[in-house]
Amino acid sequence: MNTLKRLAAMRSVAGLRQPQDLDNPACVVGADQRCEHALVDQALNERLYAYEQRVRGRFAPIVGLLKTLSALQHELDFAARAQQLAHAQLGYALPDRLLNDAWIGGLDLRALHAHCIFCSFKACIEGAATDQAPWLERMVIDAAFLRSCGYHTVDLSPCADGRLQGLLPFVLRMAPNDAVTVKAYAGALFDVEADVADWTRRELERLSGGLVGAESCNYLKIAVYHYSSSNPCHQGCAAHGSQDHLATTAATAKLDELRAAVDNSFGRGAAPETLLIGMDTDTDAIRVHLPDEQSANCPLRYVESATLFRDTLGLSAPAAREAITRAVSSAARDGGLRPGMRQLVERLLEANLSQIEYVIQHHEGRYADIGHNERFICAGEAMSELQLRNKFYFAHLDTVEEGAPDLDVGIKIFTGLNVSRGLPVPVLVHFHYASRVPGARERAISRCRRVRAAIESRYASLHAQGLLHCQMAVSDQDGSERCTWIDVATVASGH
Ligand SMILES: [Zn+2]
């Protein structure tokens, strides 16, 4: 990217108007200032970009290939040519049955589209260890760092919106690991009862000696809401009608409820620590809200990384870090911020500067697709193997009854993205099981079937028109089985 374009991108991400005189870069950054931010991890950004390219490259050829197949479907050697093209462009086969029957009633492009989305996703799962290894080792917030801040577990609940799916490695630069769990809900409105159960299980593990080295550590709950700085009224959180103040106060209220639930059930002081983060889905910049004396999360008191990026550009690394510390102290008014929490907040803000730079460098400071562009809906439990913006909409649920509001938002999004142009909504129903527990795999499969049937019944009209394709899969949380398709033959037909 040339200097002027880059400067325009930097102003964009910092929320500034474009300068009058773009021919004179000095009016943006002082003549003696550097363009690169001293706290940006450029090597990590390059590794993340290679990952983004690789993952997007598995989905990008699908539509083009299907258009080619549509044009070729009446050729005599169609099935063989289709398989050759699929192998060359996507790296996997297409179902023979769909290809062989094309001469009778035409090619079922909807079924093929869903098949390809799921197979490309599976390729990401299979390649995850190789794909992620280069950036995993450079993540600045890992389990050891979290423990040094005093946390044995970090439980994140972002909004289910696909634009937040790159949250861990990209936006927060946090390594996915056993100490970090992500459960997304529409509007970040997490399930308090389910969270109390998760908190209880982890505390039991800690108290029974299962978390070696973390005996004196605490549990941290983080809620992540989102907003759009360039189109706040339309591209904010759909679950809150794109009203930022509602997204913020609703997430704050959920965190309050969780603390009260634990305190009231297990005694005052037992409650986990909580943290509220806002994310600008146009630029990936964050807003970290600071807990006050009561350990509450104030919706109005926060530090914004975009402002820090602009204010510390051109400073040396130590001077930029000092500026971050000052900004946090000033916003917190030194009101009861625990040293470990302060260390985490400062690290989150610093780490996000690299993501701001990433979006400047690779997406001109603001994503071209500021709205939705997900490929499928994942209902049930997500896999940590795919961590990328706008790849899927994730509705965490145990039953469709409980997860209905999240699913409804997802179906609404895909009605605009897919159904409006005749493409089906691909829904992956996925659950984990513990192979150490007898019968758990069969129960996970039964749960998949129940959830699939409930989804097909809730969206019966879409299903009847062949515009809903459910794929079921299970993964072993203890062993090596990952995303095994269940009942593939039945699902491939879409009925
Ligand atoms: Zn949202």
Residues whose N, C-alpha, C, O or C-beta is under 5 A from the ligand:
A	BS01	ZN	C159 D161 G187 C237 A238 A239
